[in-house]
Amino acid sequence: MRIPNIFTTWRKTAMDRAHAKKNRPGSIVEKITITDLGKIVVYHELLTLTAMIKAGRDCERIGCVSACATDENFPDERRGVVEYDVAVMNFGGIVVPHQRLLDVVADKHALLAGPKELISLVVREGKSEQLEAHDFLPLIAAGQFHEDKLNAWALHLDPSGPEKKLLSLMDVSFNPKKIKWSREFSFLILKPC
């Protein structure tokens, strides 16, 4: 009489369960969509983050800004004037681990946008209405973090409030292995022209 291999049986059962869970009706599957927004120009040397935020407030394209959004917290060593092709990437309403986001961006030969690129998109190019109309909000610029012990800050555009154009900072875990982006977020990505 042949004795069944317990490990093989357990492994097959586990694989069958995983397959059933993945393919059951109503299960959420990753569906990446990328929408081009055109081009932006970022003046790294000429404009500090503080100056860009002030310009956004002056032209009433930025509402509330966290006090953490400073040049000290988001240092930028880049120089010159850079033109980028920008796009919004969405994962189809699923929770996304940070490493998965990095892998997809790398596969697309793109970069995650930082605070200056997000502000340039909203202030200089006036894309707030387009972002809202296409349900791209909140829009995350996950390319730069502000380290503060166990926390980090990712600059994002938040649709809350009467103006629906509030720029704020989101508190996230700084350990990249533990960061999971919420299902409603979209991400600003770019490629140098």
Secondary structure as the mmCIF struct_conf table of DSSP 4:
data_model
#
loop_
_struct_conf.conf_type_id
_struct_conf.id
_struct_conf.beg_label_comp_id
_struct_conf.beg_label_asym_id
_struct_conf.beg_label_seq_id
_struct_conf.end_label_comp_id
_struct_conf.end_label_asym_id
_struct_conf.end_label_seq_id
HELX_LH_PP_P HELX_LH_PP_P1 ARG A 2 PRO A 4
HELX_RH_AL_P HELX_RH_AL_P1 ILE A 6 ASN A 23
BEND BEND1 ARG A 24 ARG A 24
TURN_TY1_P TURN_TY1_P1 PRO A 25 GLY A 26
STRN STRN1 THR A 33 TYR A 43
TURN_TY1_P TURN_TY1_P2 HIS A 44 LEU A 46
HELX_RH_AL_P HELX_RH_AL_P2 LEU A 49 ASP A 58
TURN_TY1_P TURN_TY1_P3 CYS A 59 GLU A 60
BEND BEND2 ARG A 61 ARG A 61
TURN_TY1_P TURN_TY1_P4 ALA A 67 CYS A 68
BEND BEND3 THR A 70 THR A 70
TURN_TY1_P TURN_TY1_P5 ASP A 71 ASN A 73
BEND BEND4 PHE A 74 PHE A 74
BEND BEND5 GLY A 80 GLY A 80
STRN STRN2 VAL A 81 ASN A 90
BEND BEND6 GLY A 92 GLY A 93
STRN STRN3 VAL A 96 PRO A 97
HELX_RH_AL_P HELX_RH_AL_P3 HIS A 98 ASP A 107
TURN_TY1_P TURN_TY1_P6 LYS A 108 HIS A 109
STRN STRN4 LEU A 111 LEU A 112
HELX_RH_AL_P HELX_RH_AL_P4 PRO A 115 VAL A 123
TURN_TY1_P TURN_TY1_P7 ARG A 124 ARG A 124
BEND BEND7 GLU A 125 GLU A 125
HELX_RH_AL_P HELX_RH_AL_P5 SER A 128 ALA A 133
TURN_TY1_P TURN_TY1_P8 HIS A 134 ASP A 135
BEND BEND8 PRO A 138 PRO A 138
STRN STRN5 LEU A 139 ALA A 141
TURN_TY1_P TURN_TY1_P9 ALA A 142 GLY A 143
STRN STRN6 ASP A 148 ASP A 148
TURN_TY1_P TURN_TY1_P10 LYS A 149 LEU A 150
STRN STRN7 ASN A 151 ASP A 158
BEND BEND9 GLY A 161 LYS A 164
STRN STRN8 LEU A 166 SER A 173
BEND BEND10 PHE A 174 PHE A 174
TURN_TY1_P TURN_TY1_P11 PRO A 176 LYS A 178
STRN STRN9 LYS A 180 TRP A 181
TURN_TY1_P TURN_TY1_P12 ARG A 183 GLU A 184
STRN STRN10 SER A 186 PRO A 192
#
